[in-house]
Amino acid sequence: MRMSRKRRVWNPILFEHATTRGNNRRTIFHDPSDYRAFFRVLNYAHEQYPFTIIAYCLMTNHYHLLIRSPEVPLGKVMAIINRRYGDYYRAKYGVTGYLYEGRYYAEKVDGPAGILTVSRYIHRNPIAAAKPLAAKMEDYPYSSFYYYANAVSSPYPYLELGHIVPLLTQPYEPTHESYRIYCEEPLPD
């Protein structure tokens, strides 16, 4: 007897930490053109169903989004993202079959402390990997951390940079510099 998948519950006001990994942990982003294609897919999905991302990081074999979908269940947005990027990848690399190891994983993030913790986790991915992809978080080009660390405006209609920084509390001040310092601190075990 086959067990059914657990039904996801949509809450349009909560952010979710969504992640998708390549099948068998295989690389899904090989070169800069793949990352650019993924951002084009995000733009397309945003045109279909507006959503807000407040932190993201694209690694070589997976990606993280801190995302909220206020108009439709997040599953509809993720289906567009994963289907369109999967189609792009299969066409470019001439492969067949599943690109991802399963459906996306998502966990609701509730409250300011949760949002801060998850955003720090997402932004630390490039330096916390077994084989780090960058020496400093702001040097990694496929993460939203660069925009926070440098107080740079968002280049994407779905990336909202004004949500996280005001959530900082003592001993931090609600500034981009304080958020950078907060993220640079190692995560607790």
C-alpha positions in Angstrom: 0.0 0.0 0.0 1.4 3.4 -1.0 1.3 6.1 1.6 0.0 9.5 0.5 2.1 12.7 0.8 1.3 15.0 3.7 -0.9 17.8 2.6 0.8 21.2 2.8 -1.1 23.9 4.6 -0.9 27.4 3.0 -0.7 30.5 5.2 -0.5 33.6 3.0 1.0 35.8 5.7 3.9 33.5 6.8 7.3 33.2 5.1 8.5 29.7 4.3 12.0 28.4 4.0 11.8 26.5 0.7 14.6 24.4 -0.7 15.1 22.0 -3.6 18.0 19.7 -4.2 19.3 18.1 -7.3 18.6 14.4 -7.7 21.2 12.3 -6.0 22.8 15.6 -4.9 23.9 16.3 -8.5 24.8 19.7 -9.7 21.9 21.8 -11.0 23.8 25.0 -11.6 27.0 24.5 -13.7 27.9 27.9 -14.9 26.7 31.6 -14.7 24.2 31.1 -17.5 22.3 28.5 -15.4 22.0 30.9 -12.5 20.8 33.6 -14.9 18.2 31.2 -16.3 17.0 30.5 -12.7 16.5 34.2 -12.1 14.6 34.5 -15.3 12.4 31.6 -14.1 11.8 33.5 -10.8 10.8 36.6 -12.8 8.4 34.5 -14.9 6.8 32.8 -11.9 6.4 36.2 -10.2 4.5 37.5 -13.2 2.1 34.6 -12.9 1.7 34.6 -9.1 3.3 37.5 -7.2 5.4 36.4 -4.2 8.0 38.0 -2.0 11.5 36.6 -1.3 13.5 38.2 1.5 16.5 35.9 1.4 17.9 33.5 -1.2 21.0 31.5 -1.9 21.6 29.3 -5.0 24.3 26.7 -4.4 25.6 24.3 -7.0 23.3 21.4 -6.2 20.4 23.1 -4.4 18.8 26.4 -3.6 17.2 28.1 -0.6 14.3 30.7 -0.7 12.8 32.6 2.2 9.5 33.2 0.4 5.9 34.2 1.0 3.1 33.7 -1.5 0.2 35.8 -0.5 -2.2 35.1 -3.4 -1.9 31.4 -4.1 -0.5 28.4 -2.2 3.3 28.2 -2.4 3.1 24.9 -4.2 1.7 26.6 -7.3 4.7 29.0 -7.3 7.2 26.3 -6.6 5.7 24.1 -9.4 6.3 26.8 -11.9 9.8 27.5 -10.7 10.9 23.8 -10.6 9.1 22.8 -13.8 10.5 25.7 -15.9 14.0 25.5 -14.6 13.9 21.7 -15.0 12.8 22.1 -18.6 15.6 24.6 -19.3 18.2 22.3 -17.7 17.1 19.2 -19.6 17.0 21.1 -22.9 20.4 22.7 -22.4 22.2 19.5 -21.1 20.3 17.0 -23.2 19.3 14.9 -20.2 16.1 13.1 -19.3 14.4 12.2 -16.1 14.1 14.0 -12.8 16.3 16.9 -12.1 15.3 17.2 -8.4 15.4 14.5 -5.7 11.8 15.1 -4.8 9.3 17.7 -4.4 10.5 20.9 -2.7 10.9 21.0 1.1 9.3 23.9 2.9 8.9 24.9 6.5 6.9 27.8 7.8 9.0 30.5 9.6 7.1 32.3 12.3 8.1 35.5 14.1 11.0 37.9 13.8 13.5 35.6 15.6 12.7 32.7 13.1 13.1 35.0 10.1 16.4 36.3 11.3 17.7 32.8 12.1 16.6 31.3 8.8 17.9 34.2 6.8 21.3 33.9 8.5 21.4 30.2 7.8 20.5 30.8 4.1 23.2 33.5 3.7 25.9 31.5 5.4 25.5 28.5 3.0 28.4 29.5 0.7 30.9 29.8 3.5 29.5 26.9 5.6 29.6 24.3 2.9 32.0 21.4 3.3 34.0 23.0 0.4 33.3 26.7 0.8 32.2 28.5 -2.4 33.4 32.0 -1.1 35.7 33.3 1.6 33.1 36.0 2.5 29.3 35.9 2.2 29.2 39.2 0.3 31.6 37.8 -2.3 29.2 35.0 -3.3 27.3 36.3 -6.4 24.2 34.0 -6.1 22.9 35.1 -2.7 20.8 38.0 -1.5 23.4 38.7 1.2 25.4 41.0 -1.2 22.4 43.4 -1.3 22.1 43.5 2.5 25.8 43.8 3.2 26.2 46.7 0.8 22.8 48.3 1.3 22.2 48.0 -2.5 18.7 48.2 -4.0 17.0 45.0 -5.2 17.4 44.3 -8.9 14.4 41.9 -8.8 10.7 42.7 -8.4 10.2 39.8 -6.0 13.2 40.5 -3.7 12.1 42.7 -0.8 15.1 44.0 1.2 13.2 46.1 3.8 11.8 43.3 5.9 14.7 41.6 7.7 16.9 44.5 8.9 14.2 46.2 11.1 13.7 42.9 12.9 17.1 43.1 14.6 17.0 43.7 18.3 19.6 44.3 21.0 22.5 43.9 21.0 22.1 44.7 17.3 20.8 47.9 15.7 18.4 47.8 12.8 21.0 48.7 10.2 22.5 46.9 7.2 25.9 46.9 9.0 24.4 45.2 12.1 22.7 42.6 9.9 26.1 41.8 8.2 27.7 41.4 11.7 24.7 39.2 12.8 25.1 36.9 9.7 28.9 36.7 10.1 28.5 35.1 13.5 28.6 31.3 13.4 25.3 29.5 13.9 24.8 27.9 17.3 25.2 24.1 17.3 
